[in-house]
């Protein structure tokens, strides 16, 4: 007490009483106690004690969940990480129910949109099973030596998803991947990216506004578009606007069911970086996402790029099982071991700002220089090097079952097939590109919609070269009338292969043949069909649209619901000049030059086998340059031939 009696702080010493000093000391002690309790509470000690006990995990019936802290650190490449850093929960609780309360885990999504209790129905560890790679990691039922997908399981989502909306949840990410001592900067960057904010999809508010109808439909109950991702919830403004222009009821429940299944496509942190495997372990992460992650990592055809993205554009990169339909040829770059992010690199905005347009010049300098000099300098590289496009060939929006209930907006899009060769069209910046083109309709629209004034590019400033054309509304057939029809044109950039022949472009008109099979589980049993996409000076249109096998409807279904195209057939037509004009004399001269060059290159290919390393390098540069500028390469090729023959 004598020490306190002499306590002095100069001028303010008169106000510092013994009680205040004691109070400060007490508060300081409380802060230390709180911080100590918080540190104790943040521990994962009980998680480790339980899961590192192999006999106990086996006794409980979950031997696959045996895991030591050292194993997790090694697999995840995250030193000093604890269970709660990623999974939350209560790491101090000894009762497993209390310990698992609030714990994050993989979401097994039922066809009705609810979550399946994994412990009751899927006790096997998550890992590759079966012989179809695109479904590698989907949990299956094993009978004998064969694995079968169950019709009730729709999606497998990682644990950074909101369990109510199935959306990537930035709040969950902020408590885990993006917490202050982990990756907060990366999360902040991702939330500002077009991919993270899902900006373009959320910008589609109704079937016609603000920039036309779309294969994916409008954002039925999603959050409004924002430059920064704000949350993972629902919003019903679009729902009300859509319902106002519909002849049948469209409720918030309808919209929620639709939106949940839209949300599963859109990526979060773990979709890109979580890479569990038998070799690397169930907690394996990859700093640089491999191509399999961009393609859903074996979790089916409604995840990431194999979802509506691949099906819309008709592209494939990995090919094989990772193509829609399966069996398409892989992109030549994938065969060379090049991954998606090797070309589509991170942009200026950081994490998630993946550059849409890859530059061929990074690798093919001589080719790009020759291309700029040649007569095809206004063509995108994919124009010649993409030869076929898969995915959706028809899309019909009509009444059907969504999440186990009737809904006015069932998307009958599994008209899977291949159209080839792609139609080439000039984009809004004057560049010729290959496009995936296919017909659409949606029923029960209330207000008539006039035809578009011409082909419409969705983003006139060139953010994407994708386009559409509204044909208008038709009142027949009466069921589901009125029907809104449009053609959708999506830029295609894969799969790259050998160049298409000249006469596939320079004819009187371009014609792409589309052959397809209806594979939806609703509406009808599988049936086949075909049509042609034609482009000429008279316009762009669909012709010959027909089924080539019998349509056997399922009980309760109607043709107008899933195959309204039967009643429209030749209605999809875009006015305008879509011809590829070339001066006949110049075209013939170019063909003659190309023929001579082909003969010379065949001779060069034989001679090149005997060249040294420097000679082969020169040969490769000359060959690639000549093929992309045949009119101006004859002299160089001739000189190389003479030089090689003189050796």
Secondary structure by P-SEA (a helix, b strand, c coil): cccccccccccccccccaaaaaaaaaaaaaaaaaaaaaaaaacaaaaaaaaacaaaaaaaccccccccaaaaaaaaccccccccccccccccccccccccccccccccccccccccccccccccccccccccccccccbbbbcccbbbbbcccccccccccccccccccaaaaaaccccccccaaaaaaaaaccccccccccccccccccccccccccccccccccccccccccccaaaaaaaaaccccccaaaaaaaaaaaaccccccccccbbbccccccbbbbcccccccccccccccccccccaaaaaacccccccccccccccccccccccccccccccccccccccccccccccccccaaaaaaaaaccccccccccccccccccccccccccccccccccccccccccccccccbbbbbccccbbbbbbcccccccccccccccccccccccccccccccccccccccccccccccccbbbbbbbccccccccccccccccbbbbbbbbbbccccccccccccbbbbbcccccccccccccbbbbbccccccccccccccccccccccccccccccaaaaaaaaaaaaaaaaaaaaaaaaaccccaaaaaaaaaaaaaaaacccccaaaaaaaaaaaaac
